Amino acid sequence: MTGFEELAKQTALYPQEAPAAVKKHNGSLMIGMPKEVSLQENRIALTPEAVNILVRHGHEVLVEKGAGEGAKFSDNDYSEAGARIAPSPKEVYDANLILKVEPLVDQEFDYIKTGSTLISAVNLPNHEKKYFERLNSKKITALGYEYIEDKVGGMPVIRAMSEIAGSTVMLIAGEYLSSANSGRGVILGGITGVPPTKVVILGAGTVAEYAARTALGLGAEIKIFDKHIYKLQRLKYAIGQHIYTSIIETDTLSEAIQRADVVIGAMRAEDGLSPIVVTQEMVSHMKLDAVIIDVSIDQGGNFETSRMTTHKAPTYKFQNVIHYCVPNIASRVAHTASLALSNIFLPFLLQTGTIGGIEEMMFANRWFMKGVYSHNGLLTNAYIAKKFNMRFKDLSLLLAARI
């Protein structure tokens, strides 16, 4: 019997586990997902389920050990999905496509290979010229979450993270209004016989829409301000009920903020930096222990008194007003946010593989090209190039030359 067993092993007569079918092809991608090291970032750009689909389509995925833990995805989840678990960031950055959430930090520049593709957030106000010079020196093709568009001109990553931020922001307001957090000691909303909480929302975009829905559901009294009447009209239509809306006008806005329990800044940038619409003087007249939440802090903020905070130290008081200025609010609900990111990135990574790689994807789809802000050693985003007085390359001209 022993001899037969030995013979069976030698001749492969023992049943073997069938490997998963993998379709390797010329457009196969090698995708690296490093563990985030900045700003208490807990999100990850692809879930294990998305990784499994990519692997089955012939792509290779490297995940740094512990990269998914903040979003409650284990190394075993990714390993079972077909990813290779890398013990350190150095191995992950061997990939030619790096997919992460936050921009590169100093030590990550030492790891990333020349000629790689980087897909991450940009967080422009946090950078100096040196960051983009380092990208260009390594001839990295960089795509920014803030600039990636879809086929109909929408910004899917911004939209998804704004939906999450808008839904989450009222929960944050409720936390800091409570006596448990040394707040005003009021409920966010309204109950019988007690006047409702007053909420002012600056901006009429996606964050405002989802914040307004949540606030209305809780019974709060809301006022929404924006610079553009068409945005206010669109918001009223989306919410489907009568709400107070106003064009930003100093006296009206000042009065509303003075009476507010919560003020949310959600006006996004139109030219790189978000507008300052609430001055220090206006903040000084707010209620004692009122709450300011500056969702736009990653683009500079809407309040003159805002300064960036972190999840570990999210608030500070200025003139007896509580300020919450964390740039990555969606990271508070990292599992949900990671699912949302994965739903966006999986389809275009599959298309990128089918079409023959990032370069081909760029030149085949103008909407995808708009996400590229650095390519082959030069900036391709006109605003960034102008801001830092750097050379600029128009990718659409390269596309015309190809045609």
Backbone hydrogen bonds, N-H to C=O, Kabsch-Sander energy under -0.5 kcal/mol:
donor,donor_aa,acceptor,acceptor_aa,energy
5,E,1,M,-2.5
6,E,2,T,-2.1
7,L,3,G,-2.4
8,A,4,F,-2.8
9,K,5,E,-2.3
10,Q,6,E,-2.1
11,T,7,L,-2.1
12,A,9,K,-0.8
13,L,8,A,-2.5
14,Y,8,A,-0.7
23,K,56,R,-0.8
24,K,22,V,-1.0
28,S,25,H,-2.0
31,I,29,L,-0.6
31,I,60,E,-3.2
32,G,97,L,-3.0
33,M,62,L,-2.9
41,E,38,S,-1.4
51,V,47,T,-2.2
52,N,48,P,-2.4
53,I,49,E,-1.6
54,L,50,A,-2.2
55,V,51,V,-2.7
56,R,52,N,-2.2
57,H,53,I,-1.0
57,H,54,L,-0.6
58,G,55,V,-1.9
59,H,54,L,-2.3
60,E,29,L,-3.0
62,L,31,I,-3.3
63,V,84,R,-2.9
64,E,33,M,-2.3
65,K,86,A,-2.9
67,A,64,E,-2.4
69,E,66,G,-1.0
71,A,68,G,-1.0
72,K,69,E,-1.7
73,F,68,G,-2.6
78,Y,74,S,-1.6
79,S,75,D,-2.7
80,E,76,N,-2.9
81,A,77,D,-1.1
82,G,79,S,-1.3
83,A,78,Y,-2.5
84,R,61,V,-2.8
85,I,83,A,-0.5
86,A,63,V,-2.6
86,A,84,R,-0.7
91,E,88,S,-0.7
92,V,88,S,-1.1
93,Y,89,P,-2.4
94,D,91,E,-1.4
95,A,92,V,-1.9
96,N,30,M,-0.7
97,L,30,M,-1.6
98,I,117,T,-3.3
99,L,32,G,-2.7
99,L,97,L,-0.6
100,K,98,I,-0.6
100,K,119,I,-2.4
108,E,105,V,-1.0
109,F,105,V,-1.4
109,F,106,D,-0.7
110,D,106,D,-0.8
111,Y,107,Q,-0.6
111,Y,108,E,-0.6
112,I,108,E,-2.2
113,K,93,Y,-0.7
115,G,138,K,-2.7
116,S,113,K,-1.6
117,T,96,N,-2.1
118,L,141,T,-2.7
119,I,98,I,-2.8
120,S,118,L,-0.5
120,S,143,L,-2.0
121,A,101,V,-2.8
126,N,123,N,-2.0
127,H,124,L,-2.1
131,Y,128,E,-1.3
132,F,128,E,-0.7
133,E,129,K,-2.0
134,R,130,K,-2.2
135,L,131,Y,-1.8
136,N,132,F,-2.4
137,S,133,E,-2.3
138,K,134,R,-1.1
138,K,135,L,-0.5
139,K,136,N,-1.5
140,I,135,L,-2.0
141,T,116,S,-2.2
142,A,140,I,-0.7
142,A,374,S,-2.2
143,L,118,L,-3.0
144,G,371,G,-2.4
145,Y,120,S,-1.8
147,Y,144,G,-1.5
148,I,144,G,-1.4
149,E,367,W,-1.2
150,D,154,G,-2.1
153,G,150,D,-1.8
159,R,155,M,-2.8
160,A,156,P,-2.4
161,M,157,V,-2.7
162,S,158,I,-2.2
163,E,159,R,-2.3
164,I,160,A,-2.0
165,A,161,M,-2.7
166,G,162,S,-2.9
167,S,163,E,-2.0
168,T,164,I,-2.3
169,V,165,A,-2.4
170,M,166,G,-0.7
171,L,168,T,-0.5
172,I,168,T,-2.0
173,A,169,V,-2.2
174,G,170,M,-2.1
175,E,171,L,-1.7
176,Y,172,I,-2.0
177,L,173,A,-1.2
178,S,174,G,-0.8
178,S,175,E,-0.7
181,N,178,S,-1.2
182,S,179,S,-1.9
183,G,178,S,-2.5
184,R,289,D,-0.6
185,G,177,L,-2.9
186,V,177,L,-1.3
189,G,187,I,-1.1
190,G,218,L,-1.3
194,V,191,I,-2.2
197,T,189,G,-2.9
199,V,197,T,-0.6
199,V,221,E,-3.2
200,V,262,V,-2.8
201,I,223,K,-2.9
202,L,264,I,-3.1
203,G,201,I,-0.6
203,G,225,F,-4.0
209,E,205,G,-2.2
210,Y,206,T,-2.3
211,A,207,V,-2.5
212,A,208,A,-2.8
213,R,209,E,-2.1
214,T,210,Y,-1.9
215,A,211,A,-2.7
216,L,212,A,-2.9
217,G,213,R,-2.2
218,L,214,T,-1.5
219,G,215,A,-0.7
219,G,216,L,-0.8
220,A,215,A,-2.6
221,E,197,T,-3.1
222,I,220,A,-0.6
223,K,199,V,-2.1
224,I,244,Y,-2.2
225,F,201,I,-2.6
226,D,246,S,-1.7
232,L,228,H,-1.4
233,Q,229,I,-2.5
234,R,230,Y,-2.3
235,L,231,K,-2.3
236,K,232,L,-2.3
237,Y,233,Q,-2.0
238,A,234,R,-2.3
239,I,235,L,-2.5
240,G,236,K,-2.1
241,Q,236,K,-0.6
244,Y,222,I,-0.8
246,S,224,I,-2.1
248,I,226,D,-1.7
253,L,249,E,-2.7
254,S,250,T,-2.7
255,E,251,D,-2.1
256,A,252,T,-2.0
257,I,253,L,-2.5
258,Q,254,S,-2.1
259,R,255,E,-1.2
260,A,256,A,-0.8
261,D,198,K,-2.7
262,V,198,K,-1.9
263,V,291,V,-2.6
264,I,200,V,-2.9
265,G,263,V,-0.5
265,G,293,I,-2.7
266,A,202,L,-2.2
266,A,264,I,-0.7
268,R,266,A,-0.7
270,E,273,L,-0.6
271,D,273,L,-0.5
274,S,299,Q,-2.8
277,V,275,P,-0.7
277,V,302,N,-2.1
278,V,302,N,-1.9
279,T,277,V,-0.5
283,V,279,T,-2.0
284,S,280,Q,-2.1
285,H,281,E,-0.6
285,H,282,M,-0.9
286,M,283,V,-1.9
287,K,260,A,-0.6
289,D,320,N,-3.1
290,A,287,K,-1.7
291,V,261,D,-2.7
292,I,322,I,-3.3
293,I,263,V,-2.5
294,D,292,I,-0.5
294,D,324,Y,-2.1
295,V,265,G,-1.5
295,V,293,I,-1.1
296,S,265,G,-0.9
297,I,294,D,-1.3
298,D,295,V,-0.6
299,Q,296,S,-2.1
300,G,297,I,-1.7
301,G,296,S,-2.0
304,E,278,V,-3.0
306,S,303,F,-1.5
309,T,325,C,-2.6
310,T,313,A,-1.2
316,Y,323,H,-1.5
318,F,321,V,-2.1
321,V,318,F,-1.1
322,I,290,A,-2.5
323,H,316,Y,-3.1
324,Y,292,I,-2.9
325,C,314,P,-1.2
325,C,323,H,-0.6
329,I,327,P,-0.6
331,S,328,N,-1.6
332,R,329,I,-2.2
333,V,330,A,-1.3
334,A,331,S,-0.9
337,A,333,V,-2.5
338,S,334,A,-2.4
339,L,335,H,-2.0
340,A,336,T,-2.0
341,L,337,A,-2.5
342,S,338,S,-2.6
343,N,339,L,-2.0
344,I,340,A,-1.1
344,I,341,L,-0.6
345,F,341,L,-2.7
346,L,342,S,-2.4
348,F,344,I,-0.9
349,L,345,F,-2.2
350,L,346,L,-2.3
351,Q,347,P,-2.2
352,T,348,F,-2.2
353,G,349,L,-2.2
354,T,350,L,-2.1
355,I,351,Q,-2.5
356,G,352,T,-1.2
357,G,352,T,-3.0
361,M,357,G,-2.3
362,M,358,I,-2.7
363,F,359,E,-2.0
364,A,360,E,-1.4
365,N,361,M,-1.3
369,M,365,N,-2.2
370,K,366,R,-1.4
371,G,368,F,-1.7
372,V,369,M,-1.8
373,Y,142,A,-2.7
374,S,142,A,-1.2
375,H,378,L,-3.0
378,L,375,H,-1.3
379,L,391,R,-1.0
380,T,373,Y,-2.0
381,N,373,Y,-1.0
382,A,380,T,-0.6
385,A,381,N,-2.4
386,K,382,A,-2.4
387,K,383,Y,-2.6
388,F,384,I,-2.0
389,N,386,K,-0.8
390,M,385,A,-2.7
393,K,379,L,-2.9
395,L,393,K,-0.8
397,L,394,D,-1.0
398,L,394,D,-1.0
399,L,395,L,-2.2
400,A,396,S,-2.1
401,A,397,L,-2.1
402,R,398,L,-2.0
403,I,399,L,-2.1
